């Protein structure tokens, strides 16, 4: 399949297409970040500053609308209560350090072959199932409000704007929050280390790191590098992306933010909504920085509507996960990760993949 590509020398632009493209990257970011801020000690203000700064940094560095997203495996586990906030912080640091080393020494190709696509997809499926379960629990708290949100999504799909349904629900939720608490006080986040709490380096944190690295290698590095070539005719190596993700997480996490990555879904979302240059990043970065000033508004966001948003994110992630020719192994890893433990499911999946490759005679 071919795509209309942009020249490597395309200048940064600011227009309506770049603006709508910028919003395309926020579709999966905001529901996850808001959920984490509601159910963990995460500082939303510090997190939004991190996203804002790195949207701008990578938009200028790469010159294309590269995505900046939370590490979804870690975020999903934290939202579902499978890991503590301290584990999330520790795993973010471990994942960041590992990615920096992998990228610096050009090891990503070897790691990718070891993990295998069905294991990556299985971890994605496990996170999708955990997010979906958490979404159902949150939505059940106010079923009428949740049903109204589902109706909005259904209406958006019916008129052909299904990709924007999350933005519609987000906008309505913020309006209801404003109705409840009024205009929030503008405040600057304080300069402090580990604003929500420090890391706890446990076996659980290590297991979560392994699950996240499986997703990051396949989705955020290899797949994103491929899309950079498909969409923008840019030769950006997976190892370069791994190195920038590692540096980004190692800087953001100690400053109170989330471990972050370059997701292929966010890049595709920006492209689908019209973004073609790094201008989309600069616009979205500015919006995130402005939102950090009124982060207190999140405490009034309707929890049931947030549950519906998480269900949409879970559906999108699961739909991507099952697009593999090794569906059996993918489903096995996904179910084991969701029911028992993502780290253990990842390890068993890698063993299964290596055995399959060793004995496959095709």
Secondary structure, DSSP 8 states (H G I E B T S, - for coil): -------TT-----SHHHHHHHHHHHHHHHHHHHHHHHHSS--HHHHHHHHHHHHHHHHHHHSS----EE-HHHHHHHHTTSS-HHHHHHHHHHHHHHHHHHHHTT-HHHHHHHH-HHHHHHHHHHHHHHHHHHHHHHHHTTHHHHHHHHHHHHHHHHTT-GGGHHHHHHHHHHHHHHHHH-S---------SSTT------HHHHHHHHHHHHHIIIIIIIIHHHHHHHHH-----HHHHHHHHHHHHHHHTTTT---EE--HHHHHHHHHTT--STHHHHHHHHHHHHHHTTGGGGGGS-HHHHHHHHHHHHHHHHHHHT-SS-HHHHHHHHHHHHHT-HHHHHHHHHHHHHHHHHH---
